[in-house]
Amino acid sequence: MSHLEPTVYIQDTCLHCHRQIDWMEQEGYAFVTKEVSDPAHREEFFQQGGTGTPLTVVINSDGVATSVQGFQRKKLERMLKENI
């Protein structure tokens, strides 16, 4: 089973969101962004336990979701290497 791309829930005005996106692009990670101002994305964000942005969610090959709240580079590196 192939892995899904990480989903990064963002807000357009969130500086940490833009820093994380820039970092992920520089590191070559493929990912999907979802703006939480969109009602459908906001509902997903809250279902994933989101309380602030960025929220990065990875679903592993077993269908288990792992998330990192905020731009925490070390945690993101570990999560992405383990699940991508």
C-alpha positions in Angstrom: 0.0 0.0 0.0 1.4 3.4 -0.9 1.7 6.2 1.6 -0.5 9.3 1.3 1.1 12.7 1.1 1.1 14.6 4.4 -1.7 17.1 4.8 -0.7 20.5 6.2 -3.6 22.5 7.5 -2.8 26.2 7.3 -4.0 29.8 7.6 -3.0 32.3 4.9 -1.9 34.8 7.6 0.1 32.2 9.6 3.9 33.0 9.5 4.8 29.5 11.0 2.7 27.9 8.3 4.6 29.6 5.5 7.9 28.8 7.2 7.0 25.1 7.4 5.8 25.0 3.8 9.0 26.6 2.6 11.1 24.1 4.7 9.1 21.1 3.4 9.5 22.3 -0.2 13.3 22.8 0.3 13.6 19.3 1.8 11.7 17.9 -1.2 8.7 16.6 0.6 5.5 16.2 -1.4 2.4 17.4 0.6 -1.1 18.8 0.3 -2.1 22.1 2.0 -5.6 22.8 3.2 -6.7 26.3 4.2 -8.8 26.1 7.4 -10.8 29.1 6.3 -12.6 26.7 3.9 -15.5 25.2 6.0 -14.9 21.6 4.7 -11.1 21.8 5.6 -11.9 23.5 9.0 -14.1 20.5 9.9 -11.3 18.1 8.9 -8.9 20.2 10.9 -11.0 19.9 14.1 -11.6 16.1 13.5 -7.8 15.7 13.4 -7.6 17.4 16.8 -6.3 20.7 15.4 -6.1 23.6 17.8 -3.7 25.8 15.9 -1.9 26.0 12.6 0.1 24.5 11.0 -1.2 21.0 11.7 0.6 18.3 9.8 -1.1 14.9 9.5 0.4 11.8 8.0 -1.6 8.6 7.5 0.7 5.5 7.5 0.3 2.3 5.5 -1.9 0.8 8.3 -4.3 3.8 8.1 -3.2 5.3 11.4 -3.0 9.1 11.5 0.0 10.8 13.2 0.1 14.5 13.6 2.4 17.4 14.6 0.9 20.6 15.9 2.9 23.7 15.0 6.2 24.0 13.0 8.3 21.6 15.1 11.1 20.7 12.6 12.6 17.8 14.6 9.3 16.1 15.2 8.3 16.6 11.6 11.5 15.2 10.3 11.1 12.1 12.4 7.4 11.7 11.5 8.0 12.2 7.8 11.0 9.8 7.7 9.1 7.1 9.5 5.9 7.4 7.5 6.8 8.5 4.0 
